[in-house]
Amino acid sequence: MEDGRETAAMREEERRKRQIDSELSSRNNKDQWCHTVDDSQALENTDSDIGLCGWILVIFSILLTLLTLPLSIWMCIKIVKEYERAIIFRLGRILRGGAKGPGLFFILPCTDSFINVDMRTITFDIPPQEVLTKDSVTVSVDGVVYYRVQNATLAVANITNADAATRLLAQTTLRNVLGTKNLAEILSDREEIAHSMQSTLDDATDDWGIKVERVEIKDVKLPLQLQRAMAAEAEASREARAKVIAAEGEMNASRALKEASLVIAESPSALQLRYLQTLNTIAAEKNSTIIFPLPIDMMQSFLKH
């Protein structure tokens, strides 16, 4: 009974610990989510503090637009395509609501400006990078990266040029990843290297609103001396295997000949039949005169008489 009570108490204590851990993890996730939401709101809701002078300029711009209708309407209406988003700045601050589009949106001609952001997947080639591998071999490696803008507001507000920054970061990441690999690993584990580069780039560009979708290693160029050395090594290994195979063939052939000689020794007429078969083969291949010696075994019966 006491053992059963102790077991039940231990189970209850474990259940309580699991419940506490789950509550703590849910609170941490909620705090992180709230922090992310606060950061996005801090970027998107920046037009609420433009000040008194800012509101005066906005009202003046609205009055000017109304007075110059309908000519001013062509300056207020803007269009963005399906694959674009517009980030509107009002007096230098990002307008509430974040990115606009696709379709029509309105701006004030005097106080507002906007930047178009392309949301399509962008590809670029990584220039050939001279990399020193872990086993001190210099190789030239290039690749290709596929990425897209996931958050247009972060791509505009957090970095000057997201495309150029991603290109430079891809080159640095390629060198850092390949510097920890041997030459054999670089030549054979390209998929693993590409996946490692994608994870590293995606984590680094998350604050820029960029999603790295795919990374591929295009080509690995070796120095000419190393190519010659590898070719000589491969040729030598193949020659060694060929010699071993030839030696095994000769050994098997010698065993077969030994067994054939034993069979012929048991029947002397078999040697004559083999001799006739050889003559038949020679006569079929070439047109030549063959001198056929008469076997002495066939004359023994006549010699006795």
N, C-alpha and C positions, 0 to 999 in steps of 0.2 A: 504493500500500500504506500509506504513512504517513497519507494522508488518511483511509483506511478505519479505521486504528487510532485516529486522533484522534476520528473520529465515534463509534466504539464506546466510547471512554473517556468522551466527553461524555454519551452515553446512559446509561452506567453511573452516572456522577456524578448525573445528573438523577433516576435511579431511586432512588439512595440518599437524595437530598434529600426525595423524595416519601415514602419509607418513614419517615424521621425525623419529617417533619411529621405524618404520620398517627399515629405513636406518641405524639407530643406532644399532639395533639388528643384522642386516646383517653384519655390520662392526665388531661387537664384535665376532660373529661366525667366520668371516674370520680371525680375529686376533688370536682366539683360535686355529683354524685349522693350521694357519701358524706357531704358536708356537709349536704345536704337530709335524708338519713336520720338523721343525728345530731341535727338540729334537731327532727325529728318525735319521735325517741326521747326527747329531752330534755323534750318536752311530755307524752309518754304515760307514761314510766317514772319519774314523780316520786314514786310512793308508796314507793319503796325506801329513802328517807331520811327517814322520819317520826320517827326517834329512839326512845329507850327509853320515854319517857313516851307517845309515840304508840302503840307496840305494847301497852303496858299498857292504854291506853284501848280499843284494838281488842279485846283479849282479854276485857276486862270487858264490852264490848258484846256479844260473842259469848256469854259465859256468861249475861248477862241475857236474851238472846234465847232461849237454850235453856231457862232456868228458867221463862219465861213462855209457853212453847208450850202450846197451839196458837194463843193469841191474838196473839202477836207475829208469826206468819207473815203476817198481813194487812198488817203494816207493812213487812215485808221484801220482799214480792213487788210488783214494779211492771211495768207494761205500756206499751209504746210502739207507736204505729201504724206501718204500712208506710212512710209517708213521713216518719217522725220518727227522730231519733237522740238518745240520752241521754248526756250527759257527766257522769260520776260524780266527785264530789270526796270524798276521804277525809281528814279533818282539814285541809281547805283545799288538798289536792294532788290533781291529776287522777289517777284510778286507772289502773293499768297496763292496756293493751289499747285505750285510746282510747274512741271512741264505742260505745255499746251499742245493740242493736236491729237490726231490729224484733223484737217479741215480748216474752217474759218475761226479767227479770233480777232479781237480788237485791241488796239494800243492807242495811247495818247501821243500825238506826234511830237510834242515838245519835251515830255518828261520820260517817255518809255523808249527802251531799246530792247532788241531781242537777238538771240543766237540760236541758229538751227543746229541740231545734233542729229547725226545719222545713226539710226538704230539697227542697221543691217550688219550682218557678219562681215568683218574685214579680215583680209588675209595679207600677210607680208612675209617676205623671205628673210631669214636670218643670214647675214653675210657670212662667208666662210671664216671660221674662227680657228686660229692656231692655238691648239690646246696641248699641254704637257700632261700625259696620262700618269696614272699612279706608278706604272713601271718605267717611267722616264722615256716615253716614246712620244715624239711630236707628230700630231695628226691635224689635218684640216677638216673641220666638220661644219656643215651648214644644215639648215632646217627651215620649216615653215610653221607659222602660228596662225590660228583662227581665233578671233575674239569678236565680241560685240559689246556695245554700251548697254548696260542693264539699268542704270539709274542716270538719267540725263542731268539731273540737278547736281549730283556729286561729280559727274564728269566735267562740269563747267566750273563749279565753285571750289573744288578741292585741288585741282591741278591745272597748270597752264596749258599744256598740250598733252592730252592723254595718249594720242597715237605715238608721238615721239618718245614719251616716257615708257610706253609698253615695248617699243622696239629696243630701246637701250637696255631695259630690264631683261628682255629675252636673251640678248647677247651675253649679258653678265651671268644670267642663270645657266646658260648653256656651258659656259666655261667652268662655273663652279661645280656643276653636276658631273661633267666629264672628267674633271680633275680628280675625282674620287674613284674612277673606274680604271681597270686594266684594259689593255688593247683588246684582249680576247672578249671581255665583257662588252666593250663598245661595238665590236663587230657582230656579236651574237644577240645581245640583249637590248636592241634598239627600242622595242616596245616598252620595256620597263623604264628606260631612260626618258622616253617621251612622256610617260605617265608621271614620273617624278617631276619633270619640268612643268607639266601642266598644273600639278598640285601647288608647286612653289609659286608660279606666276599668278594663279588664281587667288591664293592667300594674300599675295603682295598687292594685287590690283583691286582688292575688294573695297578698300576705302576710296578708290577712284570711280566706283560705279561701273567697273568693267568686269565682264565674265569671260575668262579664257576657256574656249570650248574644246580646242584640240591642238596638240603639238606633235609634229612629225619630224624625224631625222631623215634628211634627204640623201646625203652622200657623206662617206668617210674616205678621205684621200690620204694615202700613205706616201711617205718619201720614196723616191726611186730606189735608193739603196736598200731600204727595208723591203720593198716589193721584190727585188732581186733575191734578197736573202730568204724571204718566205717561199719564193718559187723554187730556189735551190733546195731548201729543206723539204718541200713537198715532193720534188723530183727524186731526192735521195730516198725518202721514205717509200715511195712507190717502187723504185728499183729494188730496194731491200725486200719488199713484199713479193715482187716478181721472182726474185732469186729463190726465196723460200718456197713459193708455189712450184717453180721448176724443179727444185730439189725433191719436193714431195712427189711430183709426178714421176721423176726418174726412179725414186724408191719404189713406188707402186708398180711401175713398169718392170723393174727388175724382179719383183716378187711374182708378177704374172709370168715372166719368162722362165723363172725357176720352176713354177708349177707346170708350164707347158713342156719344158725339157723332161720332167719326170714322167709325164704322160707319154711322150714320144719314146722314152727309153723303155717303157713297158711293151711297146709294139713297134718293131723296126720298120714295118711297112708304112707307118704313119709318116716317117721322114720322107719316104719316096713320094707319098701323096702331097706332102707339103712342098716338095721340090717341083712337082708337076703344076701345082697351083701357082707357084711363083712364076714359072715359065708362061703360064696362061695369062697372067697379069701383065708381064712384060710384052708379050705378043699383041695384046689388045691395045696397049698404049703406043707402041712404035712399030713401024714396018721395018723389020730387020731380020736378018738370017740368024737363026738360033741353032747352034750345034748341040744336039741332045746326046749326051753320053749314055751308053747302055749300062744299066746297073749290073755289077758283077754278081749280085745275088741271084739274078735271073739266069746266069750262065752256069751256076753251080750244078744244076741237074744234068746239063750236057757234059760237063767235065767228068762226072762220075762214070758215064758210059765210055 
